[in-house]
Amino acid sequence: MARPSRALTTFAENLRATRARRDLTQEQLAYASGVTAGEVSRMERGIREPRVLTLVKLADALEVGPATLLDGIGRHG
């Protein structure tokens, strides 16, 4: 299997760290966001790239802006 891109790895790290700061399990985040626990797990491992609406759902459930989950990605990151 190919290694995830740096952007995907950064997103995965941001998602995992933000969830941990909120003291939520993957299952709790899944319930709050409407995303399956399996999808949360795959995104946190850098296996699954989120769609834009999924990113927004996760950010809303974590009570952060989508930019928090994308921090460090892109030209200026």
C-alpha positions in Angstrom: 0.0 0.0 0.0 1.3 3.5 -0.8 2.3 5.9 1.9 -0.1 8.7 2.6 0.8 12.1 1.4 2.2 14.7 3.8 -1.1 16.6 3.7 -3.1 13.5 4.6 -0.7 12.6 7.4 -0.9 16.2 8.8 -4.7 16.1 8.6 -4.7 12.7 10.4 -2.4 14.1 13.2 -4.6 17.2 13.6 -7.8 15.1 13.8 -6.4 12.7 16.4 -4.9 15.5 18.5 -8.0 17.6 18.4 -10.2 14.6 19.3 -7.8 13.8 22.2 -7.9 17.4 23.5 -11.7 17.2 23.6 -11.3 13.9 25.5 -13.5 12.0 23.0 -13.2 8.5 21.8 -13.4 7.7 18.1 -16.9 6.3 18.7 -18.0 9.5 20.5 -16.7 11.6 17.7 -18.4 9.3 15.2 -21.8 9.7 16.9 -21.5 13.5 17.3 -20.5 14.0 13.6 -22.6 11.3 11.9 -19.4 9.7 10.5 -18.9 6.0 11.2 -16.3 5.0 13.8 -14.5 3.1 11.1 -14.2 6.2 8.9 -12.8 8.2 11.8 -10.3 5.5 12.5 -9.2 5.3 8.8 -8.9 9.1 8.7 -6.8 9.2 11.8 -4.5 6.6 10.4 -4.1 8.5 7.1 -5.8 5.8 5.1 -8.9 7.7 4.2 -9.1 11.2 2.7 -12.1 13.1 4.0 -14.6 14.8 1.7 -15.3 18.5 2.3 -18.6 17.9 4.0 -17.1 15.2 6.2 -14.4 17.7 7.2 -17.1 20.2 8.2 -19.0 17.6 10.2 -15.9 16.5 12.1 -14.9 20.1 12.8 -18.4 21.0 14.0 -18.5 18.0 16.3 -15.1 18.9 17.7 -16.3 22.6 18.1 -13.4 23.9 16.0 -13.2 25.5 12.5 -12.2 23.3 9.6 -8.9 25.3 9.4 -7.9 23.7 12.7 -8.0 20.2 11.1 -6.1 21.5 8.1 -3.4 23.4 10.0 0.0 22.9 8.4 -1.3 21.8 5.1 -0.7 23.8 1.9 1.7 26.4 0.7 1.9 28.4 3.9 1.9 25.5 6.3 
